[in-house]
């Protein structure tokens, strides 16, 4: 449940802002596979709300080969333990757990090139993930992928892009992260592949070995830069700035943009960019996008992130627009978390993204 406001005045101010923020013209219909069903939600404090219900398939990807800090391989279990399935079902959704994608254990593997450690094994995991995502969409289900480090997104997005490519459509991507994840093996200062998935999806890194990720299903790029949004970034490597320009990413919103312009304005613009001429969008949520005060258990924490309410507002706006194709939550690290707080917040945000309302 969302935290209570510290005082009644705070609640009153937020209510006024919420009323002022309503824009019925931005509400869009879900895909035809979704069913509009009025339900009584356990989270609505007795208020009946209309929630577009879905069939959701949960896929765990306990991948930690892409990062130096260990522990994110336990992220899928932590999120499940926090009640993901039950809390989504309370909103009226049908939830099916597809289990975990097979991942190699680091201690049993050769790490390979120091500029992109475990790249071959990560590519194999991402290929399996992509195939599972395609199958979920073919079965009429919305994929909800749990990580694991962020390198798995190369698989998730490849699967969604491939499914819609077969239908003659393309997708947008909203990358919510403290980092831009657009390094290549040639530019990465660490050799950690969890800092490279967006580069692979945009087709960067040709000749560097990154083709193992970018060429899943035999083509590249998977996404168009004009429909790619990086949101909430605040820690960008020097070479990544040039990669962002070279790739032609349409919209990059730093935390300064959110501070100055507000989450609603930024999120509405992001959805327009990602949705222009597309079937809808995939949202890749790295929990380090949120400030470590509220999300301490993440792979690579960075101060100055989105607040608890800003994160919920972004997910609520996402749900209002109704064009979410798939969703993933990555970099939950129970090893450094506090009483599973970060996984619990991840579940809250998933619920908001899939239609949970305050009232």
N, C-alpha and C positions, 0 to 999 in steps of 0.2 A: 504493500500500500504506500501511496505517496506520503511524505512527511507532512505533519501539520505545520502551518505557518506559525512563526514565533509569537505573533500577536494578532488580535482581531483586525487592527488597522491594516496589517499586511495582507490579510485575507480580502478585506474590502477593496484595497488598491488593485489586487490581482483580478478580482471579479470585474471591476470597471475596465481594466485593460482587456480582459477576455471579451467582454461585450463589445468594446470598441474595435476589436480585432476581427469580428465576424465578417466574412465575405462569402455570401452564399454562391456567388458566381464562380468561385474557385472549386466548388464541390463537383466532382466528376464521377460518373458511374464506373463501377468495377467492371472487369472483363465479364463476358456473358456467362462464364462458368460459375461466377459468384451468385449466391442466392441472398436476396434482401429479406431478412427475417427479423421481426421484432422479438426480442428476448428479454428476460429478466436477468440482469447480470448480478452476480454476487459482489461485484466491485462498484455497483452504482448506488449503493446505499438505499435500495428500494425503488429507485427511479427506473421506469422502463425506457429502454433505448433501442433504436434500430441499428443493428450492427450487421454489415455485409459479411455473412459467415462464409468460411472457406474450409476446404480440406487442406490440412497442412501436414507435410511430411518433414519430420525432424531427422537430420543427418549429422552425426558427430564425426569430426575429423580431428582426432587427438594427435595432431602434428606439432612437434617442437624442434624439427630439424633445421628450421629456417632462422632460429634465433640463438644467441649465446646463452641467455638466461634460461634455465630449465624450469619446467613446471606447467607451462600452458597446455601440455598434453592432457592434463587433468581437468581442463576447462569444461569440456562437454559434460563430464560427470557432475561437476559442481553446479552447472546450470540446471541439469536435470534434477539434482537433489533439491534445488531451490524451488521446485514445483512448477516448472515450465508447462508441462502437459496439462496438469489440473487447472492452472490459472488461465490458460488459453481456452480450455474446454468450458470454463465458467462464462466465457464470453460468447459461447454458442458455436465455436469452431469444432470441427472434427479433427483430432490430432492423431497421427500415426507415427510411431517412432521406428525409423528405418535402421536403427543401430548405428554402429561406427564403421567408417571406411578404414580398411586395413592400412596401417602405417608401419614402416620399418623402425626398429629401435636403434638409436644413435650408436650405442655401444657395440652393435653387431655389424656396423657398416664402415666403409672407407669414406672419409669426408670429401675426398677428391680435391678439386681446384680450390686453393685458399681464397680466390676472388669470388667464389660462389659455392660455398661448402654444401655438400649433400644435394646438389642441384639435380642429379639424376634420380635420386630417391624421391625428392620432392615432386619432380615431374611425374613420376609414376603414381604417386598419391593423388596429385591433381587430376591426372587422367581418369583415375577411378572415381574421383569426386565428380568430375564433369559428366561422366556416363550415368552416375546415379542421379544427378540433377536433371539430365535430359529425361530419364525414365520417370522421375517424379512429375515433371511437367506433362509428359505423355499420358500419365495416369490421372491428369486433371487436378494435381495437387500443387500447392505453393511450397517451394523448398524453403526450409528454415535450417540453415547450416550453422553448426556450433564448432568453434575452434578452441584450441589450436592456434598456431601462429598465423600471421596474415598472408604468408605465402600461399595458403590454401585458396585464397580468393582467385588465383589464376585458374583454378579448377572450377570453382563455383560459377564465375562469370563466363568462362568458356562454355559451360553446359547450358546456361541460359541463352547466351548469344547463339549457340548452335541450334537450339530448339526453335528460336524465332527466325533464324536465317533460313531454315527449311520451309518456313511459311512466307518467305519473302519480306521479312520485317527485320528491323534492327532494334537494339535496346540502348537505353541510357544507363549511366552509372553515377551514383552519388557516393563518394569516398569520404567517410567521416573518420578523421584520424588526426592525431597530433603531428603525424609525419606524412610526407607526400608519397613515400614508397615508390619512387620513380627512378631509383638508381639502376644501373646496369653493372655487370661484373667489372666493366672498365672504369666505372666511376665510384663504386661503393668503397667507403673507407674501412668497412668491417668484413665484407664478404658474406654477410648474413642475407640470405635470400628473402627473408620477410620484409626487406626494404626494397624489393624489386618487382613485386607482382603487377603494379600498375604499369610499369615500363613494359613488361611482357605483353600485357593486354593491349597496349597501344602500339605494339610492334617495334619498340626500340631494342637496341642491343644486338642488331644483326651482326653475325660473325663473332660474337663473344661467348657463345654457348647458350645464351638465354633462349634460343630457338626451341630448346627442350620444353620450355613453358609456353612460349608464344605460338608454337605450331601444333598445339593440341587440336585434333580434328583436321589437321593438315592445312590450315590457312591462318593468315595474320594480316592486319590486326583484328581483334575480336570486337573492339568498340571504336566508335568515331570520336575524335577529340572534341568536336563541336557538341557532343552530348555527354561529355565527361565533366564532372564537378568534383573538386577537392574542397572539403568544407571543414573549417575549424583547425586548420593546420597552424602550427606554431614552432616547429623544429624542422628546418629544411637544410640539408647538406648543400654546400656551395655548388657542387656539380649538378645537383638536382634542379637548381634554378634554371640552368641552361637546358636541362632535359625537358622541363616543363614548357619552356619557350619553343624548343625544337619540336616537341610533339604537337604543339598548338592547342593545348588544353583550353577549353572555352572559358571556364570559370574557376578561379581559385579564390576562395574566401578564407582569409586568415582570421585568427581570433580578434585582431584589431577591427576587422570589418564587422564582426558580430558585436563587439563592444560599442562601436560607434553607431551602427545602423539598427541593431536589434536582431534577435533570432528570427522573428516572423518575416521581416523584409528579406533577409538573406535566404531563408528557407524557401520562401515563395519564388524568388528568382532562381534558386538552384533547381527547383522542380520544373520550372518552365524550360530551362536549358536542357535538362536531362530528358524531358518529355517531348521536345520539339521534333516531330516527325518520327517518333519511335512508338513501339508497342507499349512502352512503359519503362520502368527503371528497376534496376537492382540496387539495393542499399547495402553497402559494406561498412559495418559499424565496428571499428576498433575501440575497445573500451577505454583506451588511453586518450581518446577524444575528450573524455570527461575529466574534470579536475581530480587529481589524486585524493583530495579531501573526501570526495564522495565515492571514488573508485580506486582504492589503494592497491588492489590486487590485480595489477596489469603487467604485461611483459616489459614495457618501456615507459614508465610514468614520466610526464612532463607537467610542471606547474602551469597554471593559468588556463586551464581548459574550460569547457562548458560546465555550467553549474547544474545542479540536480534538476531545477525547474526548466532551465534552457533545454536540457536534453529531452525531458518529457514533452515540452512544447514542440520541438522539432519532430518527434515521433507522432504527436497528435496531428500536426499539420500534414505530415506524410499520409496518415490514415484518412484525413479529410479529403485529400485529392483522389484517393482510390485507385491509383495506377501502379501500386507496388507489385512487381512480378515475383520477386524473391528477396530474401533477407538473410544476412549472416551476421553473427556476433563472434568476434575473435579476440584473442590475447587476454582472456581471463586466466589469471594465474593464482590458483588457490594456495600455493606455497607461501606467498607473501601477502595474502589477503587477511582480513580481520573478520573472523566469524562468518565467512562466506558472504560478506557485504556486497562485493562486486558482482558476484554471480546473482545475488538477489536483485540488485539493480538491473542487471542484464535482463532478467525475466520481466521486471516492471516495464522496461523500455520496449521489449518485444510485445507485451500486452498493449501498450499505447500505440505501437506501430500497427497492430492488428485490430485497433478499434476501441480500446478501452477509453471511456470518458470519465471525467471527474463527476459529472452529473448527467 
